[in-house]
Amino acid sequence: MHDFRYVGSKLYCERVSVESLVKRHGTPLYVYSQHTLADHFAKLDAALAPLDHLVCFALKANSNLAVLRTIVNLGGGFDTVSEGELRRVKAAGGDLRKCVFAGVGKTECEIEFALRAGIYCFNAESEPELRRINKVAARLKKIAPVAVRVNPNIDAHTHAKITTGTYENKFGIAFEQVEGVYARASRLKNLRLRGLQMHIGSQLTEVKPFELAVKKVLPLVTKLARKYDFEFFSIGGGLGIVYDPALDSGDAKWWEQPKAKKILTPQSYANTLVPLLKPLGLKILMEPGRFICGNAGILVTRVEYVKRTGKKNFVIVDAAMNDLIRPAFYDSYHQIVPLTKQGGAPVSSDVVGPICESGDYFCKNRPLPKVGEGDHLALLSAGAYGFVMASNYNTRAQAAEVLVSGNKSAVVRARQELPELWAGESVPKWLK
Ligand code: LLP
């Protein structure tokens, strides 16, 4: 469920018309629904209620401070992957003791920062990393809480660029090696073996791969938990969302979702996993990113030109791959709808940005309402891995972000000013 819907012919986010936001803040514009964020968090939290658990929002999906504060206010923790992300959590008023720190390349400085901050746990991805954490902890006279990320070698059947749980990937430690790694780590004096972690991939639309991974890892985590007195088991993130309701449920209209017949839901996920996890008696951590914020955000863009070539109808808009790279990078589908609903026959269109790359498109040959210069379109499901993956390619300023709650709205990130883009650059003396 999300809170973007038509009221009459106008697209609304909660009780605010998106058109009114565009008039005030211009385009390209990211718009987030606070109620949708909270609702998705609550659904997961409720599904896991039979377990001692903590939902740790993976802020790589959306790290805007207002989004983070929404999660803080709901009692969530965070899955982080850099010092920058830890600092963001702090800046948003979050508790670093509710943060886990993942990633294959943690630097000494980052480890030191995290240790001083008192994070809940490092999710270590290699033995050299465990040795490095131990060394830094010894220097600081601290005991570092660690978990090993196990790679269960389960194919998540998702896009090749976002699968992480097989031996083709750089992530985690191979299932067969994990026991040995814990045995050696237990001899490192400044580590506390606090738990075990796994994450098999992103945008998983079925429960099956999660079930297979949990079933495979359960005997291992049970044994290690006894031996090392674990506190938690983290089952990672990866819950998929509906990007294309037509694919998902045949007849569903996007604003009526979820009529999902096939895609997993927090309840179907929990129905399968909770009975498996309950007997463990450990605290269960979860690291969802996309599920919480994906359908809570849209990217609004203005039509600049419509260009008909021999074969095609190009709708050229003012957002581009630098604002939302997912279609260019993963060929991903984002539903595109007009801010003002209109009748008339759809036109097969390519929606493209102004960047000088053929990959700068949002859709190809898609039947869309007829639009003209000055009309606005919304790219849906852009709340996860949208703004956070934005760049300044072609020296384009990054979009503004707005958060809506009921009938209130606020700019939660100002549009970049162009001079900011070269503010840190300089021309050396010899060129002057
Ligand atoms: N935990 C770990 C260790 C992860 O690596 C990730 C995502 C998550 C949790 C959160 O996964 P989620 O619940 O959001 O699926 N940029 C790509 C997605 C990359 C995901 C990276 N890791 C995209 O736009 O689809």
Boltz pocket constraint, residues with backbone or C-beta under 6 A from the ligand:
constraints:
  - pocket:
      binder: B
      contacts: [[A, 58], [A, 60], [A, 61], [A, 79], [A, 102], [A, 161], [A, 162], [A, 164], [A, 199], [A, 201], [A, 202], [A, 203], [A, 236], [A, 237], [A, 238], [A, 239], [A, 287], [A, 288], [A, 289], [A, 290], [A, 291], [A, 326], [A, 330], [A, 384], [A, 385]]
      max_distance: 6.0
